[in-house]
Amino acid sequence: MKHFAASGVTQFDDTARGGTSRRRPDVRGMLGDLFPEPAVAPRVAGRRLLSVLAQVVAVGLGAVLLLERIPGLPSWDTIYGEDYWEFGTQALQQPWHAVVSAFGGYEELLPRLIAQFATYLPLAQESRWDAVCGAIIAAGCGLFVFHASAGHIRSAPLRALLGASIVLMPIATMEIADSAVGAPWYLMLATFWALLWRPRTRTGMAVAALVAVAASSSEVVSFLFIPLVAARLIALRRPRDHVVSVGWLAGCLVQVPGVLSGYFSGQSRLNRQTGTVYHSLAFYAHDTVLPSLGWHVAWWLQSLAGKDGATAIVAVILVVVLGAILVTQSRNRPFAVTCVVTGFVFSMFETTLTPHVVTYSVVTFDLESGSRYSVLPIFLLWAAVIAGVDYYVMRWREGVHRGRGLGLRPTVAVLVTVLATSWVADFRNPGFRSDANWNWGQIAASWEHACEHSKSGKITVKAGASFQTLPCDRIHA
């Protein structure tokens, strides 16, 4: 009996009994297609330092691009959402104790750590710290995906395209770009690939585990990766292949006290009214499928065919492309299905527990509440498409489709053109951060001024929708 991991079948030799050989599906082999080992890259003497420098430059360039993507007031002069009125204030009120405090029914470890370290800086610099940390983490996730996707996407230029799509994600400027609270949403993109990756080095295993623990300890919905972890446990048997699974599990265990505390205290979203399947499906169609080709493209199509008509147009394009991949690429079929299903499950679960983003919030060209729930599904749709194009590129290089080179070039050209068009058009989309209410320089100056005149050594300020009492001895000018 022989196992074929690539084909997902088990072959039985019945010739000794006068029969013929036959095949039947093998679950472990089929799951094995999700976790291919990347090809061994040839080592060139003296190139390792140059490679490291190139990667550092790539992350730096990616971070700069992200910082420049917020229109209006620069991102480093604003502070967004919970970074301001939750994590920042609690880091001042309860130094280090607040790091393990649940908010909204779950733990957000990484954003709280970033906020805690910010307290050692002058108050006015906190917005710069948050923005730069968020941008570097996002750009680092792009570099990580470039390496971790090598098993599924062997073409380095196409892997670079996938990594760049994280930095240049069209809808990211709405909510998650350049912030500590948005960083876990980028880490979840990387975690998907970390759970598919089979790194050959201990450094790779450690980085994959670190990515997984950072994501799952900062965004509770990371537990939805459990099917990938289970598939990994079934398909791979070497202990080294499960270091990333241990990292993911460790982060999930960090969430347990906060989830239980939030549920029994009534502060969890599980205690509130949930949305309907209909509204979640509508969100997936209108806010994930429709803008998957770009935000400007989505609104242009809506002006021509209306929202439902525009959604149908984009859906047909995706069905044709992904359908072609499923029909013609048996090797990529498990991966493509995993991408689509994972994105759909995440979107449905998140919007069901946060119904206001699909029932009350009005989407405009400048604003979309809940756009963070579209980031992973859109990214995975593009990952499936890029992997599909890579399949044809590799087959052509291996000579299998050598005569189809003229058809391959337009395919790659269309892929690059669609991505580049959306990246250029959507580079500086407005969003919540463009609101002048997030001007951190004015906020910090008012706090410092209040402390100068405080007789109690404390000040009471309005942070978001609530009033907070802050100790002046923790506020550094």
ZAMARGU-4260 file (C-alpha; in steps of 0.2 Angstrom, whole numbers, plus 5000, padded with zeros to 4 digits):
<rodrens>
0) 5000/5000/5000 | 5007/5017/4995 | 5001/5034/5001 | 5001/5049/4989 | 5000/5065/4999
5) 5000/5076/4983 | 4985/5067/4975 | 4975/5063/4990 | 4973/5044/4986 | 4978/5028/4993
10) 4983/5014/4980 | 4980/4996/4984 | 4989/4983/4974 | 4977/4968/4971 | 4987/4960/4957
15) 4994/4946/4969 | 4976/4940/4971 | 4972/4941/4952 | 4963/4958/4953 | 4967/4975/4947
20) 4974/4990/4956 | 4961/5002/4962 | 4961/5019/4971 | 4950/5026/4985 | 4950/5043/4993
25) 4962/5045/5008 | 4957/5059/5020 | 4974/5061/5027 | 4982/5062/5010 | 4968/5075/5004
30) 4972/5086/5019 | 4990/5084/5016 | 4988/5095/5000 | 4984/5109/5012 | 5001/5108/5020
35) 5014/5106/5005 | 5032/5107/5009 | 5040/5123/5001 | 5054/5119/4988 | 5072/5120/4995
40) 5079/5137/4989 | 5097/5136/4983 | 5110/5144/4995 | 5121/5156/4988 | 5137/5161/4998
45) 5137/5179/5004 | 5119/5182/5000 | 5111/5179/5017 | 5116/5196/5024 | 5110/5205/5008
50) 5093/5195/5009 | 5091/5201/5027 | 5094/5219/5023 | 5082/5218/5008 | 5069/5211/5020
55) 5072/5225/5032 | 5070/5238/5019 | 5054/5229/5012 | 5046/5230/5029 | 5052/5248/5032
60) 5045/5253/5015 | 5029/5244/5018 | 5027/5253/5035 | 5030/5270/5026 | 5017/5267/5013
65) 5004/5262/5026 | 5008/5278/5036 | 5005/5288/5021 | 4988/5280/5017 | 4977/5290/5029
70) 4971/5306/5021 | 4969/5322/5030 | 4977/5323/5047 | 4993/5311/5046 | 4990/5295/5054
75) 5004/5298/5067 | 4995/5313/5073 | 4979/5304/5077 | 4975/5290/5089 | 4960/5278/5085
80) 4947/5269/5095 | 4951/5259/5110 | 4969/5264/5108 | 4963/5281/5115 | 4948/5278/5126
85) 4952/5261/5133 | 4969/5254/5131 | 4979/5271/5133 | 4969/5277/5148 | 4969/5260/5157
90) 4988/5259/5155 | 4990/5275/5164 | 4977/5270/5178 | 4983/5252/5181 | 5001/5250/5175
95) 5004/5233/5169 | 4989/5226/5178 | 4978/5232/5163 | 4988/5221/5151 | 4977/5206/5156
100) 4961/5215/5157 | 4947/5209/5146 | 4937/5222/5136 | 4920/5217/5127 | 4921/5200/5133
105) 4939/5195/5127 | 4957/5199/5129 | 4967/5210/5117 | 4985/5207/5123 | 4995/5215/5110
110) 4986/5231/5109 | 4987/5233/5128 | 5006/5229/5128 | 5009/5242/5115 | 4998/5255/5125
115) 5008/5250/5141 | 5025/5254/5133 | 5018/5270/5126 | 5016/5276/5144 | 5035/5278/5145
120) 5035/5290/5131 | 5030/5309/5132 | 5011/5309/5131 | 5011/5319/5114 | 5021/5304/5106
125) 5009/5291/5110 | 5000/5293/5093 | 5016/5291/5084 | 5020/5275/5094 | 5004/5267/5090
130) 5004/5272/5072 | 5022/5266/5069 | 5019/5250/5078 | 5003/5246/5069 | 5011/5250/5052
135) 5027/5239/5056 | 5017/5224/5062 | 5006/5225/5046 | 5021/5226/5034 | 5029/5212/5044
140) 5014/5202/5041 | 5016/5205/5023 | 5034/5199/5023 | 5029/5184/5034 | 5016/5179/5021
145) 5029/5180/5007 | 5039/5166/5016 | 5024/5156/5023 | 5015/5155/5006 | 5030/5147/4997
150) 5022/5129/4998 | 5006/5135/4988 | 5014/5149/4978 | 5031/5145/4971 | 5033/5160/4960
155) 5042/5173/4971 | 5035/5188/4961 | 5017/5181/4964 | 5021/5179/4983 | 5027/5197/4983
160) 5011/5202/4975 | 5001/5193/4989 | 5012/5201/5003 | 5010/5218/4995 | 4991/5215/4995
165) 4992/5216/5014 | 5000/5233/5014 | 4989/5240/5000 | 4972/5232/5005 | 4960/5244/4999
170) 4948/5244/5013 | 4961/5244/5027 | 4961/5263/5028 | 4943/5263/5035 | 4948/5256/5052
175) 4963/5245/5054 | 4978/5253/5046 | 4991/5262/5057 | 4984/5257/5074 | 4988/5245/5089
180) 4970/5240/5090 | 4970/5236/5071 | 4986/5226/5072 | 4978/5209/5077 | 4967/5209/5061
185) 4983/5209/5050 | 4990/5196/5061 | 4975/5185/5058 | 4979/5186/5039 | 4997/5180/5043
190) 4990/5166/5055 | 4980/5158/5041 | 4997/5156/5032 | 5006/5151/5048 | 4994/5136/5050
195) 4997/5131/5032 | 5016/5133/5033 | 5029/5119/5036 | 5045/5129/5039 | 5061/5120/5038
200) 5071/5130/5051 | 5068/5133/5070 | 5068/5151/5067 | 5053/5149/5055 | 5044/5138/5067
205) 5047/5151/5081 | 5040/5165/5071 | 5025/5156/5065 | 5021/5151/5083 | 5024/5169/5088
210) 5012/5176/5075 | 4998/5163/5080 | 5000/5167/5098 | 4999/5186/5095 | 4984/5184/5085
215) 4974/5172/5095 | 4978/5181/5112 | 4972/5198/5104 | 4957/5193/5094 | 4945/5180/5101
220) 4938/5175/5084 | 4955/5167/5080 | 4948/5152/5088 | 4938/5149/5071 | 4955/5143/5064
225) 4952/5127/5074 | 4947/5117/5058 | 4964/5121/5050 | 4973/5116/5067 | 4963/5100/5067
230) 4967/5096/5048 | 4985/5100/5052 | 4985/5087/5067 | 4977/5074/5056 | 4988/5077/5040
235) 5005/5080/5049 | 5013/5068/5062 | 5030/5076/5066 | 5031/5086/5082 | 5040/5100/5074
240) 5025/5103/5062 | 5014/5107/5077 | 5024/5121/5086 | 5013/5134/5077 | 4997/5124/5083
245) 5004/5125/5101 | 5006/5144/5099 | 4988/5146/5093 | 4982/5136/5107 | 4992/5146/5120
250) 4984/5162/5113 | 4967/5154/5114 | 4970/5149/5132 | 4974/5167/5136 | 4956/5171/5130
255) 4948/5159/5142 | 4947/5169/5158 | 4941/5185/5149 | 4928/5176/5139 | 4921/5167/5154
260) 4922/5183/5165 | 4913/5193/5151 | 4900/5180/5149 | 4895/5178/5167 | 4896/5197/5170
265) 4884/5200/5155 | 4897/5211/5146 | 4900/5198/5132 | 4893/5199/5115 | 4886/5182/5118
270) 4874/5190/5131 | 4867/5202/5118 | 4855/5200/5104 | 4863/5192/5089 | 4860/5196/5071
275) 4851/5186/5058 | 4858/5175/5045 | 4850/5185/5031 | 4859/5201/5037 | 4875/5192/5038
280) 4873/5185/5021 | 4869/5203/5014 | 4885/5209/5023 | 4896/5196/5015 | 4888/5199/4998
285) 4888/5218/4998 | 4903/5222/5009 | 4915/5207/5005 | 4911/5201/4988 | 4907/5218/4980
290) 4923/5227/4986 | 4934/5213/4983 | 4940/5221/4966 | 4943/5237/4974 | 4933/5251/4984
295) 4932/5263/4969 | 4928/5249/4957 | 4913/5244/4968 | 4906/5261/4969 | 4908/5264/4950
300) 4899/5247/4947 | 4885/5253/4959 | 4883/5269/4949 | 4880/5258/4933 | 4870/5243/4940
305) 4865/5247/4958 | 4871/5238/4973 | 4863/5221/4969 | 4868/5222/4951 | 4886/5227/4955
310) 4887/5213/4968 | 4880/5200/4955 | 4893/5206/4942 | 4908/5204/4954 | 4901/5187/4960
315) 4900/5180/4943 | 4918/5185/4939 | 4923/5177/4955 | 4913/5161/4952 | 4921/5160/4934
320) 4938/5162/4940 | 4937/5151/4956 | 4927/5138/4947 | 4940/5137/4933 | 4953/5134/4947
325) 4942/5120/4956 | 4939/5111/4939 | 4956/5112/4932 | 4968/5111/4947 | 4966/5096/4958
330) 4981/5101/4968 | 4974/5118/4972 | 4957/5112/4975 | 4958/5110/4994 | 4967/5126/4996
335) 4954/5136/4986 | 4940/5128/4995 | 4948/5132/5012 | 4951/5150/5007 | 4933/5153/5002
340) 4925/5144/5016 | 4936/5151/5030 | 4933/5169/5024 | 4914/5165/5023 | 4914/5158/5041
345) 4923/5172/5049 | 4912/5185/5041 | 4896/5176/5046 | 4901/5173/5064 | 4908/5191/5066
350) 4893/5200/5059 | 4881/5188/5068 | 4888/5193/5085 | 4890/5212/5080 | 4873/5215/5071
355) 4874/5234/5072 | 4887/5234/5058 | 4874/5226/5046 | 4858/5232/5052 | 4860/5250/5058
360) 4876/5257/5050 | 4874/5265/5033 | 4889/5262/5021 | 4895/5278/5012 | 4910/5280/5001
365) 4919/5288/5015 | 4914/5276/5029 | 4910/5258/5032 | 4907/5252/5050 | 4913/5234/5051
370) 4925/5235/5037 | 4937/5225/5048 | 4926/5210/5045 | 4929/5210/5026 | 4948/5211/5027
375) 4952/5192/5030 | 4938/5186/5017 | 4944/5198/5003 | 4962/5193/5006 | 4958/5174/5005
380) 4949/5177/4989 | 4964/5185/4982 | 4975/5171/4989 | 4965/5158/4980 | 4966/5167/4964
385) 4985/5171/4965 | 4988/5152/4969 | 4978/5147/4954 | 4988/5159/4943 | 5004/5152/4950
390) 4999/5134/4946 | 4998/5139/4928 | 5015/5148/4929 | 5024/5133/4936 | 5016/5121/4924
395) 5022/5132/4910 | 5039/5133/4917 | 5040/5114/4919 | 5035/5112/4901 | 5018/5104/4904
400) 5009/5119/4896 | 5024/5125/4886 | 5014/5129/4871 | 5001/5139/4880 | 5013/5153/4885
405) 5004/5166/4875 | 4988/5163/4885 | 4998/5163/4901 | 5005/5181/4899 | 4988/5189/4898
410) 4982/5180/4913 | 4996/5186/4924 | 4994/5204/4916 | 4975/5204/4920 | 4979/5199/4938
415) 4992/5212/4940 | 4981/5225/4932 | 4966/5222/4943 | 4976/5223/4959 | 4987/5238/4954
420) 4971/5247/4948 | 4963/5245/4965 | 4979/5249/4975 | 4982/5265/4966 | 4964/5271/4966
425) 4961/5266/4984 | 4978/5271/4991 | 4972/5286/5001 | 4954/5281/5005 | 4946/5291/5019
430) 4939/5283/5035 | 4936/5285/5053 | 4954/5291/5056 | 4951/5306/5045 | 4940/5313/5058
435) 4947/5328/5067 | 4941/5322/5083 | 4955/5310/5084 | 4969/5324/5084 | 4980/5318/5098
440) 4991/5333/5099 | 4976/5343/5105 | 4970/5330/5117 | 4987/5327/5124 | 4990/5346/5126
445) 4973/5348/5135 | 4978/5334/5147 | 4995/5341/5151 | 4987/5358/5154 | 4974/5351/5166
450) 4988/5342/5176 | 4997/5358/5178 | 4982/5366/5187 | 4977/5350/5196 | 4978/5351/5215
455) 4974/5333/5218 | 4987/5326/5206 | 4973/5318/5196 | 4962/5324/5181 | 4945/5319/5175
460) 4944/5319/5156 | 4932/5313/5143 | 4939/5299/5133 | 4927/5293/5120 | 4909/5292/5127
465) 4915/5290/5145 | 4924/5300/5158 | 4941/5294/5165 | 4951/5299/5180 | 4970/5299/5176
470) 4985/5301/5188 | 4996/5315/5183 | 5012/5307/5189 | 5010/5295/5174 | 5008/5308/5161
475) 5025/5314/5154 | 5026/5330/5145
</rodrens>
